[in-house]
Amino acid sequence: VHVKFKATELFTNKYGISKIYMGKKEKELYDKWKNHGFRKEMDKIFLQEGCSRQDLDEAAKSNPILVYAANQDFDTIPVVDGDKLVFGDITITAVEMPGHTPNHICYYLEKEKIMFLGDHILFDITPNITIWPGIKNSLSEYLTSLHRLLTYDIEIAYPSHRGLCYKTLQQRVDEITEHHSIRLNEILDVVRENPGCSGYEIASKLSWSLHGESFESAPKRQIWFAIGETMAHIEYLIEIGKLYRGKKMVNGNPVHTYYI
């Protein structure tokens, strides 16, 4: 059922008179993970991949996901795929494009042929695709959403940040798809040469843009994002049967290992 929301649907919340439209599933996850629940769940995943508690504590000090998280509850108008948001004579359609986040939403103006991409596509860097608690295969969802974008009639596409580009969406989709293909093959090469390595060890051997720094000496928040992205690719490879997960004990704690 597609719902139309009108701009007159104002309500009062803790921030005054405002409207916050948010993906229904995303808000449900936020409510589930608030009050440090998200960090607890992510730490559990990262510890199983060979990260140290010390590194995770250090990363948390400057991790924007944690530092800029809302510090109080807020009301939202829930939005699902296909919902119409009506502002005068402008109609905006919500388009669920999961991947960058579990319920990432783009907004499409069909008459104007404009798509607001959010972080679904950026033109000078690839969006971070990470692992999420309870989400089985975020990279697969992202690649599916990426190609779904090409089914829309779009003349202008606005990313959420980092500027525009004169490339066509088809060109950018092809570039991002190729990037992930290269990364998947790179992970397979690392595991082939280092059977039984952990997720942390795999991430440390991949190619990253770290401004000349080694993986170990890079800011811990960057390492955190790199490991999350590595794990999203590992889960994808496991799902298609190209990688297998084992387990070993390290200092009395179980750590995942990977094999071809």
C-alpha positions in Angstrom: 0.0 0.0 0.0 1.5 3.3 -1.1 0.8 6.2 1.2 0.7 9.9 0.4 2.1 12.3 3.0 1.2 16.0 2.7 3.4 18.8 3.8 0.7 20.0 6.3 1.5 17.0 8.5 3.5 19.0 10.9 3.9 17.8 14.5 5.7 19.0 17.6 8.6 17.1 19.0 11.6 17.8 21.2 13.2 19.9 18.4 10.1 22.1 17.9 7.8 22.2 14.9 9.5 19.8 12.4 9.0 16.7 10.3 11.5 13.9 10.2 10.8 11.4 7.5 12.8 8.2 8.1 12.8 4.7 6.6 10.5 2.5 8.8 13.1 -0.3 9.0 15.9 2.1 9.8 14.0 3.7 12.7 13.2 0.2 14.0 16.9 -0.6 14.0 17.8 2.7 15.6 15.4 2.1 18.4 16.8 -1.4 18.8 20.4 -0.2 18.9 20.2 3.1 20.8 21.7 3.5 24.2 25.0 1.9 23.1 23.3 -1.2 21.8 24.9 -0.6 18.4 28.4 -0.4 19.7 27.9 -3.5 21.8 26.7 -5.6 18.9 29.4 -4.3 16.5 32.2 -4.9 19.1 31.0 -8.5 19.4 31.4 -8.9 15.7 34.8 -7.2 15.5 36.3 -9.1 18.5 35.4 -12.3 16.7 37.4 -11.1 13.7 40.6 -10.7 15.7 40.3 -7.0 16.7 41.6 -6.0 20.1 39.4 -4.4 22.8 42.0 -1.6 23.1 41.7 -0.7 19.4 37.9 -0.8 19.5 37.9 1.5 22.5 40.2 3.9 20.8 38.2 3.9 17.5 35.0 4.7 19.5 36.5 8.0 20.6 36.4 9.5 17.1 34.1 7.2 15.2 31.4 9.5 13.6 28.8 6.8 13.8 29.1 7.0 17.6 30.2 10.5 18.2 27.4 12.1 16.2 24.6 9.7 17.2 21.4 11.3 18.4 21.6 11.8 22.1 17.8 11.6 22.7 14.7 10.0 21.2 13.0 11.7 18.3 9.7 11.2 16.5 9.6 10.3 12.8 7.1 9.8 10.0 7.9 6.2 8.8 8.5 5.8 5.1 8.6 2.6 3.0 9.4 1.9 -0.6 6.9 3.6 -2.9 5.5 6.1 -0.4 4.7 9.5 -2.0 5.7 12.7 -0.2 3.6 15.6 -1.5 4.9 19.2 -1.2 2.5 21.6 -3.1 2.8 20.5 -6.7 5.9 18.4 -6.1 5.6 14.7 -5.5 8.7 12.8 -4.1 8.7 9.0 -4.2 10.7 7.1 -1.5 12.9 4.4 -3.0 14.5 1.8 -0.7 18.1 1.2 -1.7 19.6 -0.9 1.1 23.3 -1.4 1.3 25.1 1.6 2.6 22.8 1.3 5.6 20.2 -1.5 6.1 17.3 0.7 4.9 18.9 3.5 3.0 16.3 5.5 1.1 16.7 7.6 -2.1 14.1 10.1 -3.2 12.8 10.4 -6.7 11.0 13.2 -8.5 9.5 11.4 -11.4 8.2 14.4 -13.3 11.4 16.3 -12.9 13.6 13.1 -13.5 15.6 13.9 -10.4 17.0 11.4 -7.9 18.4 12.3 -4.6 20.9 9.6 -4.0 21.9 10.0 -0.4 25.0 8.0 0.1 23.9 5.3 -2.4 26.3 6.6 -5.0 29.1 9.1 -4.5 31.1 10.2 -7.5 34.7 10.4 -6.3 34.8 7.7 -3.6 32.9 4.5 -3.2 30.3 4.5 -0.4 31.2 2.4 2.6 29.5 -0.9 2.6 29.9 -2.5 6.0 28.7 -5.4 8.0 25.6 -4.8 10.2 24.3 -6.9 13.2 21.5 -9.1 12.0 21.9 -8.2 8.3 23.0 -11.2 6.3 24.6 -9.8 3.2 24.8 -6.0 2.9 27.1 -6.1 -0.1 24.7 -8.3 -2.1 21.8 -5.9 -1.1 23.9 -3.0 -2.2 24.8 -4.4 -5.6 21.2 -5.3 -6.3 20.1 -1.8 -5.3 22.9 -0.2 -7.4 21.6 -1.8 -10.6 18.0 -1.2 -9.7 18.8 2.5 -9.8 19.4 2.2 -13.6 15.7 1.2 -14.1 14.6 4.8 -13.2 14.5 7.6 -15.8 17.0 10.0 -14.3 18.4 13.2 -15.8 19.9 14.7 -12.7 21.3 12.7 -9.7 22.3 14.5 -6.5 24.6 12.7 -4.0 24.5 13.7 -0.4 28.0 15.1 -0.3 31.4 15.4 -2.0 30.2 17.1 -5.2 28.7 16.2 -8.6 30.3 14.7 -11.6 29.7 14.6 -15.3 29.8 10.8 -15.5 26.6 9.1 -16.4 25.0 6.9 -13.7 25.7 3.9 -15.9 29.4 4.8 -15.9 29.5 5.2 -12.2 27.5 2.1 -11.5 29.9 0.2 -13.7 32.9 1.7 -11.9 31.5 0.8 -8.4 30.6 -2.7 -9.5 34.2 -3.2 -10.8 35.6 -1.8 -7.6 33.8 -4.5 -5.5 34.7 -7.2 -8.0 38.4 -6.3 -7.6 38.0 -6.2 -3.8 36.4 -9.7 -3.7 39.2 -11.2 -5.8 41.8 -9.5 -3.7 40.3 -11.1 -0.6 40.3 -14.5 -2.2 44.0 -14.0 -3.1 44.9 -13.0 0.5 43.1 -16.1 1.9 44.6 -18.4 -0.7 48.1 -17.2 0.4 47.2 -17.1 4.1 44.8 -19.9 4.9 43.3 -19.7 8.4 43.7 -15.9 8.6 41.2 -13.8 10.6 39.0 -11.0 9.3 41.4 -8.4 10.9 44.4 -10.1 9.2 42.7 -10.1 5.8 41.8 -6.4 6.1 45.4 -5.6 7.0 46.7 -7.1 3.8 44.3 -5.4 1.4 45.0 -2.2 -0.5 43.6 0.9 1.2 44.0 4.7 0.7 45.6 5.5 4.0 47.7 8.5 2.9 51.0 6.6 3.1 50.4 5.2 6.5 50.6 1.4 7.3 47.4 -0.3 8.2 48.5 -0.8 11.8 49.5 2.9 12.3 46.4 4.4 10.6 43.8 6.1 12.8 41.7 3.4 14.6 38.4 4.7 13.3 39.8 4.2 9.7 40.8 0.7 10.6 37.3 0.1 12.0 35.7 1.1 8.7 38.2 -1.0 6.7 37.5 -4.1 8.8 33.7 -3.6 8.5 34.0 -3.2 4.7 36.2 -6.3 4.5 33.7 -8.3 6.5 30.8 -7.3 4.2 32.9 -8.7 1.3 33.7 -11.8 3.3 30.0 -12.5 4.0 29.3 -12.1 0.3 32.0 -14.7 -0.6 30.7 -17.1 2.0 27.1 -16.7 0.7 28.2 -17.7 -2.9 30.3 -20.6 -1.6 33.8 -19.2 -2.5 35.0 -18.7 1.1 34.5 -20.8 4.3 34.6 -19.8 7.9 36.4 -21.7 10.7 37.3 -20.9 14.3 40.4 -20.8 16.5 41.0 -19.8 20.1 43.2 -16.8 20.7 43.9 -16.0 24.4 40.9 -18.0 25.4 38.6 -16.2 23.0 37.0 -17.6 19.7 38.2 -15.9 16.6 36.9 -16.6 13.1 39.3 -17.9 10.4 38.8 -18.2 6.7 39.7 -20.7 4.0 39.1 -21.2 0.2 
